[in-house]
Each structure stands twice: as structure tokens, then as C-alpha cells.
Amino acid sequence: MTKLKRNERIAAMVKILGDHPNHIFTLNYFTEKFNAAKSTISEDIVVVKGAMEKMDLGKIKTISGAAGGVKYIPITGAKKSQQILQNICEKMNSSHRILPGGFLYMTDIIYHPQTIHNLGELFATQFNYENVDAIITVETKGIPLALMVAKAMNLPLVILRRDNKVTEGSTVSINYISGSSDKISRMSLSRRALKPGARVIIIDDFMKAGGTAKGMIDMMKEFEVEVEGIGVLIATKEPRKKLVDEYVPLLILEDIGESQGKIDVVPNPIIIE
């Protein structure tokens, strides 16, 4: 490969690291790819690291040792978090999103690629996932969000199904009470999906009473898996007492008036402080 100029190497390095968050690239990888000496690559990494941190675009971490290298860690600062969440609130606080029964139409937001990408990195900032093995969600609307969180953390995504699938092999199924509909629902998971002793983070799109999250926690107990954290895009202000004690909501639904056509969604103040 033809030798690249420094600005060309740095541009390529930023692209490679940004496309693979939390993936460790060895110095040998870059020396072979750019046909450059290790000392040259080390100097390039220092430049990339300084620029990323100065522009609040994330963190470049170097790992020493034989298995070491460099990786990009997505970090969303309080100012950017506020901008992202406030933009979503402006879209959510529109009366045409109110559906019969007091539900909210959210599909266009949680299926928008750039929005969900930003939310994935925002969630990755909220948790310590160094020893986490997988991201957990339940189908279907939470899948895009959980997938982007899994990408930002460089972890596999495990999806709990509403129905058994023949392609899943033998499964474990449990019943749970959905907090949003007050109905008994079922979720299933393949026995091959998780190993005993694994650590997971649960991600979902909406929480009212916490019934679905509680169901996922109960499922993890069946697999002898430890839940390290729970993250939801929107949690209702009421009821204040949820079926789960510790969770991280990005947005709070304070009020929804179907007859008045009023919606009040606000950013979680803890996230933007």
C-alpha cells in the first residue's frame, strides 16, 4: 500500500475507530494498514485523542501490554445530551401523537437511524459496561434502540420473543403482567442465548409500571444471569412506585391528557446536569 500523509492517516483512523466503538485495534493493525512505523502511529493516536476530547466527540483509550491497543469510547456530554433529548421532546409534545387509550405514537422517532444512533451512545454513557456480556430487550419496538446501545458498547444483543420460534430451539417461557396494558403477556428465550453467570443490561423503549422490565429480570433469574442495569427511553412519572427499583430513563412522561390533547415529555434532569 502507498504511504499516506499524516492528515490522511488521521482521517482514516478516525473513521475506523468511530465505526467500531469499544473495539480494540492493535498498533500492528494500523502499522500494516498504513505502512507506517509504530512510533508514527503512536503520534497519530495522540493527535486523534486530543482532537476527540477537545471537541467532546468521545474518548480514545490506549491499552498497554501484549494484547493492548487503542479503542474509541462513545461519550455524550451533558450539553449534547440536552440537545438530543430536547429535540425529541419537541417532537413528542405534539397532540397528534396521542392514541386512543392514552398511548403515544413513537415509531417515527425510535425508527429514525440518526436519532436512535445518538440515543445508543447516550445510553452507553450512562452505564459501566466493562464487565457486561450482552444487551437484553423484548420485541419489538425496543429492538432498534437496544441494537444501537449494543453497537455503542460493542456487545451482542439478545432479544426475548413474544412467541416461540422453531429456529430458536428449546426455549424458556414465562408469563408477566404488562404495566402499560395490565394484561398477562408471555416472553420466551432460547436456552442457548445466555450462559449462567453472564451479566446483562436491559434496554426498553417505554416504562409505565415496570411490568415488562420485571418480567425480563425474572427471565434472567431463570438463566442465572445478573442484571447490571436497566435503561428506558421514556418512563412515566406516575405511578412513582415501579415494579423495579433502579432504572435509568432518558425522558420522563409527566402528563398526557387525551381529552385536552396535551403531552408533557421532559428530559431526565439527572442526564443533562
C-alpha positions as a LaTeX table, in Angstrom:
\begin{tabular}{lrrr}
\hline
Residue & $x$ (\AA) & $y$ (\AA) & $z$ (\AA) \\
\hline
Met1 & 0.00 & 0.00 & 0.00 \\
Thr2 & 1.20 & 3.51 & $-0.83$ \\
Lys3 & 2.26 & 5.51 & 2.19 \\
Leu4 & $-0.29$ & 8.03 & 3.36 \\
Lys5 & 0.28 & 11.55 & 4.59 \\
Arg6 & $-0.38$ & 12.25 & 8.27 \\
Asn7 & $-3.69$ & 14.01 & 7.66 \\
Glu8 & $-4.82$ & 11.06 & 5.51 \\
Arg9 & $-3.83$ & 8.53 & 8.20 \\
Ile10 & $-5.64$ & 10.50 & 10.89 \\
Ala11 & $-8.79$ & 10.82 & 8.79 \\
Ala12 & $-8.79$ & 7.07 & 8.12 \\
Met13 & $-8.06$ & 6.27 & 11.78 \\
Val14 & $-10.97$ & 8.41 & 12.99 \\
Lys15 & $-13.28$ & 6.64 & 10.52 \\
Ile16 & $-12.12$ & 3.15 & 11.55 \\
Leu17 & $-12.32$ & 3.81 & 15.29 \\
Gly18 & $-15.67$ & 5.62 & 15.03 \\
Asp19 & $-17.24$ & 2.79 & 13.04 \\
His20 & $-16.15$ & 0.22 & 15.64 \\
Pro21 & $-16.74$ & 1.70 & 19.12 \\
Asn22 & $-15.22$ & $-0.19$ & 22.05 \\
His23 & $-13.28$ & $-2.47$ & 19.70 \\
Ile24 & $-9.56$ & $-2.74$ & 20.45 \\
Phe25 & $-7.29$ & $-2.19$ & 17.44 \\
Thr26 & $-3.66$ & $-3.14$ & 17.94 \\
Leu27 & $-0.85$ & $-0.86$ & 16.82 \\
Asn28 & 0.20 & $-3.62$ & 14.42 \\
Tyr29 & $-3.18$ & $-3.34$ & 12.72 \\
Phe30 & $-2.58$ & 0.32 & 11.89 \\
Thr31 & 1.12 & $-0.11$ & 11.03 \\
Glu32 & 0.23 & $-2.79$ & 8.47 \\
Lys33 & $-2.79$ & $-0.92$ & 7.14 \\
Phe34 & $-0.99$ & 2.41 & 6.75 \\
Asn35 & 2.50 & 1.01 & 6.05 \\
Ala36 & 3.92 & 3.17 & 8.83 \\
Ala37 & 6.18 & 2.72 & 11.86 \\
Lys38 & 4.73 & 2.18 & 15.35 \\
Ser39 & 6.21 & 5.46 & 16.55 \\
Thr40 & 4.41 & 7.27 & 13.74 \\
Ile41 & 1.10 & 5.57 & 14.54 \\
Ser42 & 1.53 & 6.42 & 18.24 \\
Glu43 & 1.95 & 10.09 & 17.34 \\
Asp44 & $-1.18$ & 9.93 & 15.16 \\
Ile45 & $-3.17$ & 8.42 & 18.03 \\
Val46 & $-2.11$ & 11.28 & 20.32 \\
Val47 & $-3.44$ & 13.77 & 17.76 \\
Val48 & $-6.74$ & 11.88 & 17.35 \\
Lys49 & $-7.14$ & 11.56 & 21.12 \\
Gly50 & $-6.59$ & 15.26 & 21.70 \\
Ala51 & $-8.99$ & 16.33 & 18.95 \\
Met52 & $-11.74$ & 13.96 & 20.11 \\
Glu53 & $-11.57$ & 15.14 & 23.71 \\
Lys54 & $-11.27$ & 18.83 & 22.75 \\
Met55 & $-14.39$ & 18.62 & 20.55 \\
Asp56 & $-16.26$ & 16.45 & 23.10 \\
Leu57 & $-16.73$ & 13.72 & 20.49 \\
Gly58 & $-15.80$ & 10.79 & 22.70 \\
Lys59 & $-12.72$ & 9.28 & 24.28 \\
Ile60 & $-9.74$ & 7.46 & 22.80 \\
Lys61 & $-8.35$ & 4.93 & 25.26 \\
Thr62 & $-4.98$ & 3.24 & 24.89 \\
Ile63 & $-4.44$ & $-0.20$ & 26.40 \\
Ser64 & $-0.90$ & $-1.26$ & 27.24 \\
Gly65 & 0.51 & $-4.77$ & 27.13 \\
Ala66 & 0.82 & $-7.54$ & 24.57 \\
Ala67 & $-2.95$ & $-7.64$ & 23.96 \\
Gly68 & $-3.26$ & $-3.87$ & 24.09 \\
Gly69 & $-4.01$ & $-1.26$ & 21.51 \\
Val70 & $-6.43$ & 1.61 & 21.11 \\
Lys71 & $-10.21$ & 1.93 & 21.13 \\
Tyr72 & $-12.85$ & 4.61 & 20.77 \\
Ile73 & $-15.37$ & 5.01 & 23.62 \\
Pro74 & $-18.57$ & 6.92 & 22.78 \\
Ile75 & $-19.28$ & 9.56 & 25.41 \\
Thr76 & $-22.13$ & 12.06 & 25.21 \\
Gly77 & $-21.61$ & 15.12 & 27.37 \\
Ala78 & $-24.37$ & 16.90 & 29.30 \\
Lys79 & $-24.71$ & 19.72 & 26.74 \\
Lys80 & $-25.06$ & 17.39 & 23.77 \\
Ser81 & $-27.36$ & 15.11 & 25.78 \\
Gln82 & $-29.63$ & 18.06 & 26.48 \\
Gln83 & $-29.73$ & 18.98 & 22.79 \\
Ile84 & $-30.59$ & 15.41 & 21.74 \\
Leu85 & $-33.28$ & 14.92 & 24.36 \\
Gln86 & $-34.79$ & 18.38 & 23.98 \\
Asn87 & $-35.12$ & 17.80 & 20.24 \\
Ile88 & $-37.01$ & 14.56 & 20.89 \\
Cys89 & $-39.23$ & 16.26 & 23.47 \\
Glu90 & $-40.21$ & 18.92 & 20.95 \\
Lys91 & $-41.30$ & 16.19 & 18.56 \\
Met92 & $-43.05$ & 14.16 & 21.27 \\
Asn93 & $-45.02$ & 17.06 & 22.73 \\
Ser94 & $-47.44$ & 17.21 & 19.83 \\
Ser95 & $-51.12$ & 16.45 & 20.36 \\
His96 & $-51.38$ & 14.38 & 17.17 \\
Arg97 & $-49.22$ & 11.70 & 18.84 \\
Ile98 & $-51.92$ & 10.83 & 21.36 \\
Leu99 & $-53.52$ & 7.48 & 20.56 \\
Pro100 & $-56.76$ & 6.06 & 22.00 \\
Gly101 & $-56.21$ & 4.70 & 25.49 \\
Gly102 & $-53.60$ & 7.30 & 26.39 \\
Phe103 & $-50.78$ & 5.76 & 24.31 \\
Leu104 & $-48.14$ & 7.71 & 22.39 \\
Tyr105 & $-47.12$ & 7.31 & 18.77 \\
Met106 & $-43.31$ & 6.94 & 18.88 \\
Thr107 & $-42.50$ & 4.76 & 15.87 \\
Asp108 & $-41.11$ & 7.54 & 13.65 \\
Ile109 & $-38.68$ & 8.57 & 16.41 \\
Ile110 & $-37.39$ & 5.20 & 17.55 \\
Tyr111 & $-37.01$ & 4.00 & 13.95 \\
His112 & $-35.10$ & 7.09 & 12.77 \\
Pro113 & $-31.47$ & 5.97 & 12.18 \\
Gln114 & $-29.62$ & 9.10 & 13.33 \\
Thr115 & $-31.87$ & 9.65 & 16.35 \\
Ile116 & $-31.54$ & 6.07 & 17.53 \\
His117 & $-27.76$ & 6.17 & 16.92 \\
Asn118 & $-27.47$ & 9.22 & 19.19 \\
Leu119 & $-29.61$ & 7.57 & 21.85 \\
Gly120 & $-27.48$ & 4.44 & 21.74 \\
Glu121 & $-24.34$ & 6.42 & 22.50 \\
Leu122 & $-26.20$ & 8.42 & 25.15 \\
Phe123 & $-27.19$ & 5.20 & 26.92 \\
Ala124 & $-23.63$ & 3.91 & 26.65 \\
Thr125 & $-22.53$ & 6.99 & 28.61 \\
Gln126 & $-24.89$ & 6.16 & 31.50 \\
Phe127 & $-23.65$ & 2.66 & 32.34 \\
Asn128 & $-20.46$ & 0.95 & 33.38 \\
Tyr129 & $-20.45$ & $-1.95$ & 30.92 \\
Glu130 & $-16.83$ & $-3.05$ & 31.21 \\
Asn131 & $-17.84$ & $-6.47$ & 32.59 \\
Val132 & $-21.20$ & $-6.77$ & 30.83 \\
Asp133 & $-21.73$ & $-9.63$ & 28.38 \\
Ala134 & $-24.91$ & $-8.69$ & 26.48 \\
Ile135 & $-27.75$ & $-6.23$ & 25.96 \\
Ile136 & $-31.28$ & $-7.56$ & 26.57 \\
Thr137 & $-34.58$ & $-6.33$ & 25.16 \\
Val138 & $-38.03$ & $-7.69$ & 24.32 \\
Glu139 & $-39.54$ & $-7.47$ & 20.86 \\
Thr140 & $-40.49$ & $-5.40$ & 19.02 \\
Lys141 & $-40.31$ & $-1.60$ & 19.39 \\
Gly142 & $-37.33$ & $-1.69$ & 21.73 \\
Ile143 & $-35.15$ & $-3.59$ & 19.24 \\
Pro144 & $-33.73$ & $-0.61$ & 17.26 \\
Leu145 & $-32.80$ & 1.23 & 20.44 \\
Ala146 & $-31.24$ & $-1.83$ & 22.07 \\
Leu147 & $-29.33$ & $-2.62$ & 18.88 \\
Met148 & $-27.73$ & 0.84 & 18.83 \\
Val149 & $-26.84$ & 0.52 & 22.53 \\
Ala150 & $-25.26$ & $-2.86$ & 21.78 \\
Lys151 & $-23.27$ & $-1.32$ & 18.91 \\
Ala152 & $-22.05$ & 1.57 & 21.06 \\
Met153 & $-20.95$ & $-0.86$ & 23.79 \\
Asn154 & $-19.66$ & $-3.48$ & 21.30 \\
Leu155 & $-21.83$ & $-6.17$ & 22.90 \\
Pro156 & $-24.18$ & $-8.81$ & 21.45 \\
Leu157 & $-27.94$ & $-8.20$ & 21.53 \\
Val158 & $-30.29$ & $-10.84$ & 22.95 \\
Ile159 & $-34.00$ & $-10.48$ & 22.12 \\
Leu160 & $-36.76$ & $-12.00$ & 24.21 \\
Arg161 & $-39.57$ & $-13.19$ & 21.94 \\
Arg162 & $-43.30$ & $-12.82$ & 22.43 \\
Asp163 & $-43.83$ & $-16.23$ & 20.79 \\
Asn164 & $-41.75$ & $-19.36$ & 20.45 \\
Lys165 & $-39.83$ & $-19.70$ & 17.17 \\
Val166 & $-38.80$ & $-23.06$ & 15.79 \\
Thr167 & $-35.44$ & $-21.54$ & 14.80 \\
Glu168 & $-34.69$ & $-20.76$ & 18.46 \\
Gly169 & $-34.52$ & $-24.41$ & 19.52 \\
Ser170 & $-35.61$ & $-25.26$ & 23.06 \\
Thr171 & $-36.80$ & $-22.19$ & 24.98 \\
Val172 & $-37.74$ & $-20.96$ & 28.43 \\
Ser173 & $-41.07$ & $-19.11$ & 28.65 \\
Ile174 & $-42.59$ & $-17.06$ & 31.47 \\
Asn175 & $-45.76$ & $-15.03$ & 31.92 \\
Tyr176 & $-45.67$ & $-11.43$ & 33.13 \\
Ile177 & $-48.09$ & $-8.54$ & 33.61 \\
Ser178 & $-47.53$ & $-5.66$ & 31.23 \\
Gly179 & $-47.69$ & $-2.38$ & 33.14 \\
Ser180 & $-48.93$ & $-0.40$ & 30.13 \\
Ser181 & $-51.84$ & $-2.69$ & 29.24 \\
Asp182 & $-52.44$ & $-4.54$ & 32.56 \\
Lys183 & $-52.63$ & $-7.77$ & 30.58 \\
Ile184 & $-50.82$ & $-11.04$ & 31.08 \\
Ser185 & $-48.22$ & $-11.48$ & 28.35 \\
Arg186 & $-45.60$ & $-14.09$ & 27.58 \\
Met187 & $-41.91$ & $-13.88$ & 26.73 \\
Ser188 & $-39.59$ & $-16.64$ & 25.60 \\
Leu189 & $-35.83$ & $-17.03$ & 25.25 \\
Ser190 & $-33.69$ & $-19.74$ & 23.70 \\
Arg191 & $-31.73$ & $-21.81$ & 26.20 \\
Arg192 & $-28.63$ & $-21.20$ & 24.05 \\
Ala193 & $-28.90$ & $-17.40$ & 24.22 \\
Leu194 & $-27.13$ & $-16.84$ & 27.54 \\
Lys195 & $-24.72$ & $-18.72$ & 29.75 \\
Pro196 & $-25.15$ & $-18.94$ & 33.54 \\
Gly197 & $-23.19$ & $-16.22$ & 35.33 \\
Ala198 & $-23.42$ & $-13.74$ & 32.46 \\
Arg199 & $-24.02$ & $-10.04$ & 33.14 \\
Val200 & $-26.53$ & $-8.03$ & 31.12 \\
Ile201 & $-28.09$ & $-4.59$ & 30.72 \\
Ile202 & $-31.81$ & $-4.36$ & 29.93 \\
Ile203 & $-32.93$ & $-1.73$ & 27.38 \\
Asp204 & $-36.55$ & $-0.93$ & 26.51 \\
Asp205 & $-38.46$ & 1.89 & 24.84 \\
Phe206 & $-41.17$ & 2.61 & 27.43 \\
Met207 & $-41.91$ & 2.01 & 31.11 \\
Lys208 & $-45.17$ & 2.69 & 32.92 \\
Ala209 & $-45.38$ & 0.42 & 35.96 \\
Gly210 & $-42.29$ & $-1.63$ & 35.12 \\
Gly211 & $-44.06$ & $-4.92$ & 34.44 \\
Thr212 & $-42.11$ & $-5.72$ & 31.29 \\
Ala213 & $-38.77$ & $-4.88$ & 32.90 \\
Lys214 & $-39.72$ & $-7.04$ & 35.91 \\
Gly215 & $-40.57$ & $-9.85$ & 33.51 \\
Met216 & $-37.14$ & $-9.59$ & 31.87 \\
Ile217 & $-35.46$ & $-9.62$ & 35.29 \\
Asp218 & $-37.43$ & $-12.76$ & 36.22 \\
Met219 & $-36.37$ & $-14.36$ & 32.94 \\
Met220 & $-32.72$ & $-13.59$ & 33.69 \\
Lys221 & $-33.12$ & $-15.34$ & 37.05 \\
Glu222 & $-34.22$ & $-18.46$ & 35.17 \\
Phe223 & $-30.90$ & $-18.34$ & 33.30 \\
Glu224 & $-28.89$ & $-17.48$ & 36.45 \\
Val225 & $-27.87$ & $-14.21$ & 34.80 \\
Glu226 & $-27.17$ & $-10.98$ & 36.69 \\
Val227 & $-28.81$ & $-7.71$ & 35.61 \\
Glu228 & $-26.31$ & $-4.85$ & 35.87 \\
Gly229 & $-28.68$ & $-2.06$ & 34.84 \\
Ile230 & $-31.97$ & $-1.08$ & 33.21 \\
Gly231 & $-32.36$ & 1.72 & 30.69 \\
Val232 & $-35.59$ & 3.00 & 29.13 \\
Leu233 & $-36.19$ & 5.75 & 26.61 \\
Ile234 & $-39.37$ & 7.08 & 28.28 \\
Ala235 & $-40.71$ & 6.40 & 31.79 \\
Thr236 & $-44.00$ & 7.76 & 33.10 \\
Lys237 & $-43.95$ & 9.99 & 36.16 \\
Glu238 & $-46.90$ & 8.05 & 37.59 \\
Pro239 & $-47.02$ & 5.62 & 39.19 \\
Arg240 & $-43.95$ & 6.73 & 41.08 \\
Lys241 & $-43.53$ & 3.27 & 42.60 \\
Lys242 & $-42.48$ & 0.92 & 39.81 \\
Leu243 & $-42.10$ & $-2.85$ & 39.92 \\
Val244 & $-38.34$ & $-2.31$ & 39.51 \\
Asp245 & $-36.32$ & $-0.15$ & 41.85 \\
Glu246 & $-33.33$ & 1.02 & 39.83 \\
Tyr247 & $-33.57$ & 2.14 & 36.22 \\
Val248 & $-32.27$ & 4.97 & 34.02 \\
Pro249 & $-34.88$ & 6.83 & 31.91 \\
Leu250 & $-33.74$ & 9.35 & 29.32 \\
Leu251 & $-37.13$ & 11.07 & 29.19 \\
Ile252 & $-39.97$ & 11.49 & 31.69 \\
Leu253 & $-43.61$ & 11.50 & 30.61 \\
Glu254 & $-45.07$ & 13.82 & 33.22 \\
Asp255 & $-48.58$ & 14.09 & 31.85 \\
Ile256 & $-50.76$ & 13.03 & 28.95 \\
Gly257 & $-54.27$ & 14.44 & 28.61 \\
Glu258 & $-56.20$ & 12.62 & 25.92 \\
Ser259 & $-59.25$ & 14.89 & 26.14 \\
Gln260 & $-57.19$ & 18.10 & 26.31 \\
Gly261 & $-54.73$ & 16.95 & 23.64 \\
Lys262 & $-51.80$ & 17.67 & 25.96 \\
Ile263 & $-48.48$ & 15.85 & 26.24 \\
Asp264 & $-45.65$ & 16.82 & 28.59 \\
Val265 & $-42.41$ & 14.91 & 27.98 \\
Val266 & $-39.23$ & 16.31 & 29.55 \\
Pro267 & $-35.57$ & 15.20 & 29.69 \\
Asn268 & $-34.46$ & 13.36 & 32.79 \\
Pro269 & $-32.71$ & 16.15 & 34.75 \\
Ile270 & $-30.06$ & 13.73 & 36.04 \\
Ile271 & $-28.91$ & 13.06 & 32.45 \\
Ile272 & $-28.46$ & 16.67 & 31.43 \\
Glu273 & $-26.92$ & 18.08 & 34.62 \\
\hline
\end{tabular}
